[in-house]
Amino acid sequence: MTDPLQDIRHYSPTMTIAQVLKFCERKNMGITRGMIQNYIRDGLLPPPVNKRIYTHKHLAALAMIGRLKTVFDMPTIKQALLPYMDEEGLPTDVYGTIMDKLAGMEAKWQANIAPALTEENDGGVLLSMAFATELKSAIVGE
């Protein structure tokens, strides 16, 4: 699992939307201007500071949303992340903690389950479903 924020300290702590989009493009996050606007409109991402400034916390929230949306729907992601967000997004220490937890869970599943599954028994689907269930339980608390 590649962490798009691993070198975040090299980026300005305040950015415009154009700089955020360039960051997302460099990190292959697949985030567009429209997605950011939708996340803000839906209450999943706090609006920019003073209507145009994005911070590292916004980037952390976008990176986490991008990571989780491969497994969960947006209402579940919102339910999971909102308790940890502040007015600027997801604090980078919280982001780091969640990423560490995800990496540990993924490693455990890869080591213990993946070797027993094969393409013939649709192992990839089973692994994805099992991992998604455990991940949802850990993140949302269900």
C-alpha distance (Angstrom), angle and dihedral (degrees) to the residues before:
residue distance angle dihedral
M1 . . .
T2 3.79 . .
D3 3.79 116.5 .
P4 3.82 110.7 -141.2
L5 3.80 90.4 -161.9
Q6 3.81 97.4 53.7
D7 3.82 90.9 108.7
I8 3.82 97.7 32.3
R9 3.81 92.8 128.8
H10 3.82 88.1 70.4
Y11 3.80 90.9 63.0
S12 3.78 127.2 78.2
P13 3.81 112.8 -94.2
T14 3.81 88.6 -130.6
M15 3.79 124.5 47.2
T16 3.76 141.8 171.7
I17 3.78 121.4 -124.1
A18 3.82 89.3 -99.5
Q19 3.82 90.6 55.6
V20 3.81 91.6 46.9
L21 3.80 90.5 51.7
K22 3.81 91.0 48.6
F23 3.83 89.6 50.3
C24 3.82 91.0 49.6
E25 3.80 90.7 48.5
R26 3.83 92.9 50.2
K27 3.79 90.0 50.4
N28 3.82 93.9 45.6
M29 3.79 90.5 -124.5
G30 3.80 94.7 147.7
I31 3.81 92.7 -133.8
T32 3.81 118.3 148.6
R33 3.79 133.1 -168.5
G34 3.80 89.2 -107.5
M35 3.79 92.0 52.7
I36 3.80 91.2 51.5
Q37 3.80 90.7 49.2
N38 3.81 90.7 49.0
Y39 3.81 92.4 48.7
I40 3.81 89.7 52.0
R41 3.81 93.0 45.5
D42 3.83 91.1 48.8
G43 3.81 92.6 48.8
L44 3.80 94.0 -114.5
L45 3.81 93.5 114.7
P46 3.81 125.1 33.9
P47 3.79 115.0 -118.0
P48 3.79 118.2 -100.8
V49 3.80 117.7 -82.8
N50 3.81 110.9 -95.4
K51 3.83 87.5 2.0
R52 3.81 95.0 -72.3
I53 3.81 113.8 42.2
Y54 3.81 121.4 93.6
T55 3.80 121.5 -168.4
H56 3.79 137.9 -158.7
K57 3.80 86.5 -92.0
H58 3.80 89.6 60.5
L59 3.81 89.1 50.8
A60 3.81 90.9 49.2
A61 3.81 90.5 51.4
L62 3.81 91.7 48.0
A63 3.80 92.0 48.4
M64 3.80 92.1 49.3
I65 3.80 92.7 46.1
G66 3.79 88.9 50.3
R67 3.81 91.4 50.5
L68 3.81 95.4 46.1
K69 3.81 97.7 42.5
T70 3.79 89.8 71.1
V71 3.80 87.6 68.7
F72 3.82 108.7 19.8
D73 3.78 139.5 47.6
M74 3.80 119.3 -114.1
P75 3.84 97.1 -102.8
T76 3.83 89.6 55.7
I77 3.81 91.8 47.8
K78 3.79 90.3 48.9
Q79 3.80 91.1 49.6
A80 3.81 90.6 49.6
L81 3.80 99.5 45.0
L82 3.80 106.7 33.9
P83 3.82 95.1 76.0
Y84 3.81 88.6 59.6
M85 3.81 98.5 43.1
D86 3.76 126.9 97.6
E87 3.81 130.0 -167.7
E88 3.82 91.5 -70.7
G89 3.78 101.9 40.2
L90 3.77 135.9 -95.1
P91 3.81 115.4 -9.1
T92 3.79 109.2 -119.9
D93 3.81 92.9 -125.8
V94 3.82 90.1 56.3
Y95 3.80 88.9 46.2
G96 3.82 89.5 52.5
T97 3.80 92.3 49.6
I98 3.81 92.4 50.7
M99 3.82 91.9 46.1
D100 3.82 90.5 50.7
K101 3.80 90.3 50.4
L102 3.81 91.8 48.7
A103 3.80 92.1 48.2
G104 3.81 91.5 50.6
M105 3.78 92.4 48.7
E106 3.78 92.6 46.7
A107 3.80 92.1 49.5
K108 3.79 91.3 49.3
W109 3.79 92.5 51.1
Q110 3.79 93.1 45.2
A111 3.81 92.1 50.3
N112 3.79 98.6 42.3
I113 3.78 107.3 30.2
A114 3.79 111.1 20.4
P115 3.84 96.2 66.4
A116 3.81 91.0 57.0
L117 3.77 94.3 51.9
T118 3.77 125.7 78.5
E119 3.77 136.9 -174.6
E120 3.81 88.9 -108.8
N121 3.79 93.0 62.3
D122 3.81 92.6 39.8
G123 3.78 90.1 -108.6
G124 3.79 94.8 164.7
V125 3.78 91.3 60.6
L126 3.80 92.8 45.7
L127 3.79 91.9 48.4
S128 3.80 92.0 48.8
M129 3.80 92.3 48.8
A130 3.79 93.8 47.2
F131 3.79 93.2 45.7
A132 3.80 91.4 47.0
T133 3.81 91.2 51.2
E134 3.80 93.4 50.7
L135 3.79 92.1 42.8
K136 3.79 92.3 51.5
S137 3.78 90.2 49.4
A138 3.80 91.9 50.8
I139 3.81 96.1 44.3
V140 3.80 102.0 36.7
G141 3.77 98.6 26.6
E142 3.80 97.7 -126.0
